[in-house]
Amino acid sequence: MNTTSNNNRSRLSLIIQREYMSIVGRKSFIVMTLLIPIISVACFALPGLLMYFNTSEEQTVAVVDETHRLFAALENDEGYKFQDITPVGAAHVRDFYTSTDNVYAVLVIPANVDSVPRVTIYSDNAVKSSLTTLVEENLREALSNERVKSYGVENLQQMIDNCRVNVTADGVKWSDDGTEERSSATFASILGMALSLLTYMFVLMYGAMIMSSVIEEKTNRIVEVIVSSCRPIELMLGKIIGVGLVGITQIAIWAVFLGIGGSIFGIVMGGTVAAGSTADTAAAVSTMLGDGEMSEIIEIILSVNYVQILTCFLLYFLGGFLLYSSLFAAFGSAVDQQSDASQFTTPIMMIMVFALWAGMACAETPDGNLAFWCSMIPFTSPVVMMVRLPYNVPVWEIVLSVALLYATALGITVLAARIYRTGVLMYGKKVGIKDIIKWIKP
């Protein structure tokens, strides 16, 4: 009995090792592991870079000011320069525009703009939103100031400006021992959505990788040779565990990169801060940086319980991966070609997309009914719970959600093994849902 058990473990470990090394040993894995963090950072920086490089030469905007007083309110910027052509008249702006090469658009400010606050910008092309915004802001301020002055009250504009009070709401949360920590719903939402998206991408990417591996081995008839020396269930579990270890390896490498980046950031910000509580660390950083906005940002970042979040992220990633990869492996064994798998994978993809959209919807209301139930349903909890975690979810909800996830994942794995056992050795037959249901029955 012990010999048989040892042989089973030996075969399973060999399959796991084979699957793991076949992926980790590829140059593409190494390249993508190094490139994905760079690509992720670039995605955040790309919009700003594109806006920086997407600059154009200064364009001339001709202005017909029928009020004879508002042209001075139009301020030139890096993109537009205003030119006064009021003597041309509004009736002849078309002729002026067609006869002049260096004019981008013509702005007409009507004489009754005080009572009807509307101006017109003429151009052969669609007028850029940046120009309309610039014109609206300048004229709005000028007309508002004129209206204030028309009341004839001395220093009325100054009194109005003094009456405007900007209130800043600081989020502060109490810890279990009663200490106060600065918090930010915006940062919590960003962190939650980032973890949610990572879970979605990892589960989808590695689950699809398992399906492709199963279909490839089945198409090449390699699976017949492998099954002759091990059971189909061992082959399926070996694939799932091996690819899962690949995912953990990749996450661990990125965690090391993140730790190195954090250490470099700490050195750049003025040296290492002695290990201590979050509040002490935040206070030390605040002392180094002063009482400016940067110190507040650092305090908000340090207020998050990263140990809990990263631990839960790993638990939900493994549970979600086990659940979905079992389905991918089972359905992959039921088809002969990658193109035939869409009838089975489409429902899985729809569920995962729904989970991602549910996570986005729950970002604003992490304690709502939708957020609670979607974080309990095993098919959506790996994604939705990631959004809720930065908001200090009760421990009993996390424990219940994880228990339901792993119980369902183990149940799905058992059913997937029955499908895999029959489907992996079946060729030349179009399999439908009815066939799969028959295979599931013991």
N, C-alpha and C positions, 0 to 999 in steps of 0.2 A: 504494500500500500504506500509506504513512504517512498519507494523507488519510483512508482508511477507518479506520485505527486511531485517529486523532484524533477522527473522528466518533463512534466507539464510546465513547471516553472522555468526549466531550462529552455524549452521551445519558445515559451512566451517571451523570455528575456532576449533570446536571439532575434525574434521578430521585432521587438521594440528597438533593439540596437540597430538592426538593419534599416528600419524606417527612419530612425533618428539620424544615423550617419548619412543616409542617402540624401537627406535634405540639408543638414548642417554642413556636410562636406562640399556642397556646391558653391561655386564662386558667386552665383547670384544671391545666395543667402547672405554671404558676408557683405557683398556690395549693398544690398538692400538694408541690412541691419545698420550699416554705417550711414546710408543715404537718407533713410526715413526721418531721423531726427533733424537732419539738415533741411530736408524738404518741408518738414512741419514748421520749423522756424521761418523758412522762406515764405511759406504760405501766409504767415502773420505779417511779415515785412513786405510782401509783394504789393499789396494795394498802395502802400505809401511810396514804394519805389516807382510803381507805374505812374502815380500822380506826379512824382518828382520829374520823371523823364518825359512825361506826356505834356510838356510845355510847348507853347507855340509862340510865334513872334507877336509883338504888340500889334493889335488891330485897331484901326480908326473907326470910330462911331460918330457920324455926323448928327448934329442936334439942331432941330428947329424949335426954339423956345418961344412960343407965342405969349408967355407970361412976362418975358424979358427980365426975369429975376432968378429963375431956378437953375439956369445953366451952371452958375457958380457952385451949386450944391453937388454937382456930379464930379466925383473924385476919380482921377486916373489911377489904375493899378498896373500890375505887371502884364495883364492880358489886354487891357483896353485903354485907348486914349480918346477923349471926347473932343470934338471939333465943332465950334459954333458956326452954323450956316443959317441963322435965323433970317437974314435978308432974302434968302432964296424963296422962302414961303412954303407952307405945307402943300400947296397945290402943285409945286414943281419939284418935289423931292424925287419922284421917279426919274425925271430927266437928269437931275443932278447925279443920281446914283448910277445910271447907265453910262454917263459920260465921264465918270471918275473911276479910275482903276483901283486905287488904294483904299477904298471905303468898304468896310465890312457890312455895315448896317446904317440905317437912318432912324433916329429917335425923334418922334414928334410929341412935344408937350403942349397940349391944347390950352387955350386961355382960361377955360372953365375947370381946370384940374382941381381947383380948391373945392368946388361943389361936387364934381364928378371925378373922383380920384382914379383916373384911368389914362394911361399913355399908350402909344403905339410904336412898335419897333418894326421897321420894314427891312426885308432882305430877300435875296433870291433863294437862299437856303433856309432851312429850319433854324430859328434863332437859338443860340446856345443858352442853356439854363443859367450858366455862370453870368452871362450878360444881363438877363432879366432879373436875376437876384441882386446884382450890383445896382442896377437902376432903381429897383423897388426900395432897397435899403436906403440909398442916398435921398431919394425923393420923399420917402416916408418920414425920415428924420427932419428934412428941411420944412415940409408942410406942417409937421407937428409943432416944430419950434415957432413957426409963423403964427399958427393958431393960438398958441400959448401967449405970444406977445400981443395978439389982437385984443386980449382982455384988458390990457392997460394996467395991470397990477405990477408994481415994482418988485423985482426979484422973484416973480412967480415961477420961472423955470427952475431957479435954484431951490425954491421951496418944494417943488415937485420932485426934483432929484433927491432932496434930503428925505422925502417921504418914502422913497423906494428902499425897502429893506430886504436884503437877500438872506434867507435863513438856510443854514446847513444842518441837515439831520445826520448825526453820527449814530451808527448802530453799535451798541455795547451789549454783550451777553455776559451773564453770570455763569461761572463755572460751579462745580459741585461744592467747592470750599468757600464760595461767596466772592471770590476775586472777580474783578471786571476785566474783560478783554474786548478790544475793538473788533467789530465784525463788519462785513459788507455783503449784502445780498447779491450785488453784481458779481463780486469775486466768487462767491459760492455758486452762483448760476454758471459762470464760465467754467469753473473747475468741474462741476457736476456734468455739464454737457461735454466737456473734453473727455472725461472718463467714460461717459455713456457712448460717445462716438468710438473711442478706442475699443471698448468691449464689443460693440457692433462689428467693427472692422476685423478684429482678431477672430471672433467666432465665425464670421462669414468667410474670411480668407482661409483659415485652417480647415474649416469644414469642407469647403470646396476643394481644397487640396487633397483631402482624404477621398472624396468622391472621384476625382480625376485619377488618383492612384489605383483605386479599385477597378475603374473602367479600363484603364490602361493594362493592368495585369490580366484582366479578363479577356480583353481583345487580343493580347499577345499569347494567350493560353499559358502564361507563366503560372497562373493561379492553380492550374491542375497539378503542376509539379510540386508547388508549395503545399497544397492540401494533402498530397500523398504522404507527407511526413508530419503534418499537424492537423488539428481540427479547425474547421472554418471559424468557430467562435474564438479560438486562440489567434487566428490571423486577423480577425476584425479588431479584437481588443488590442493586439499588438500595434496595429496601425493607429488606433485612437490614442493609445498611451504614448507611442513614439512621437506622433505629430504634436500631441499636447506638451511633451517635454521640449520640443522645438520652440513652441510658443513661450514656455516659461524661460527658456534660455535667452530668447530674444528680449523678453521683458527685463530679465536680470541684467543683460548688457546695457539696455537703455537706462535702467536704474543706476548703474555704475556711472554712465555718462552724466546723468542728472546730478549725482552726488559730486562728481568732479566739477561740474559747472557751478554747483552751489558753493563748493569750497573756494573756487576761484573768485566767485562773486563776493564771498565773505572777506577774502584777502584784499580784493580791490576796494571794498567799502571801509577798510581801515583795520584789517587784522582779524584774527579769530576771536569769537566771543566765547567766553567760558561756558561750559555746559551747565544748564540750569533749567528752570521752568520757562515756559513760553513767555510769560509776563516779564521775567528778568531779562531774557534775551531781547525781547522787543524794546525794553527800557534802555538796554545797553546800546542797541542799534540807534534808537531815537536820540540818545545822548551824543553819539558820534555824528549823526546827520543833522541834528538840530530839530526844531519843532516844525519843519516844513512839511510839504505834502509827501515827499519821499519817505520820511520816517513813519508817517501814518500808513502808507502803502505797505511798508515792511511789517508793521505791527499787524495789519490785517492778514497778510500772507502767513505770518507765524502763528496766528490764532487758530488755524485749522489743525485738527487732529489727524495728521498725515499717517500715523501708524495704523489707526483704525481704518482709515479710508483705503490705504494700500492693501491691508490685510483682507478687507472685504472685497476689494477689486480682484485680488487673486482668487478668493473663494468663488466669487460669482463668475469669473472668467472660466475657472475649471469646471464648475457646474454647468454653465451655459454651453461650454465647449463639448462636454460629455453628452449633453442632451442633443444638441444639434448635429454633432459629428456622427452620432449613432444613426440618426435619420439619414444623413448624407451617405454614410457607408452602406446602409440597408438599401436605399434607393439606387445607389450606384451599382450594387450587385444585381439589381433587377433589370438592367438595360445592357445592351451590347455596345452602344455608341454614346458619345457625349451629347449629341443632338437629341437623343431620345429621352434624356433625363429631365427635360424642361417640364413635362407633365407632372413630375413628382416634386421638383425643386421650386416651381412657381408658388405653391401654397406656403412652403417654408420661407421663401423670400418675402412674401406678403406679410407673414407674421412678424418677421424681423423688421421690416420697414414700418409696420404698425407700432412695434415696440419703440423704434427710434422716434417716430412722430409723437407717441405718447410721452416719451421722455422730454421732448421739447415742450409739449403742452404742460407738463408738470413742473417745469422750471420755475414758473411764477407762483404756482400753488403746490409746493411739495408736501403739504399736509392735507390736501383735498382727497375726496373719495376716489377719483380716478387714479391719483398717485398711489394711494394705499392699495387698492385692489390690483393694479398693474404691477406693483412691487411684490405682491403675493403670488400672482399667477406665474408658474415656472417658465413659461415661454416668453414672458416679457420682463420678468424681474431682473435678469442680469443687466439689462439696459436701464430700466426705469429706476431701480434702486441706486444706481450710480449718481443719478441726478439728486436724489434725496439725501444721500449720506452727508454732504457738507452742512446740512441743516440739523444735525444731531438727532437722527432717527432713534426712537426708543429701542433699547437692546432687545426687548421681547419681539419686536417686529422683525429685526434683523435675524434673530435666531429662528423664528417661525418661517421666514422667507427662505433662508438657507436650507432648512430642513425639508420644506416642500420642494425646493429646487432639486436637491440631491435624491430625494425619494422618487420624484418623477423621472429624473435622469437615469436612475438605476432601472426603473420599470421600462422606460423606453429602450434602454440598452438590451434588456432581456428580449423584448419584442423584436428589436432590430436584429438580434442574433439569429432568431428564427427565420427572418426574411433572408438574411445573409447566407445562412446555411443552405437554403434551397436555391436562391437566385444566383449565387456566385458560380455554380456549375451548370447553369442553364444557358443554352445558346440558341439563336435563331428563332426565338419566339417573342412576339410583342406582348409584354406583360401589362396588365391593367390593374386597377384597384381591387377588383374581385379576386384576382390571383394572389395578390399580396395578403388580402384578408384570409384566404385559405392557408397560406404559409404560416401566418401568425398562430393559427389554432394549433394547440399541442397535439 
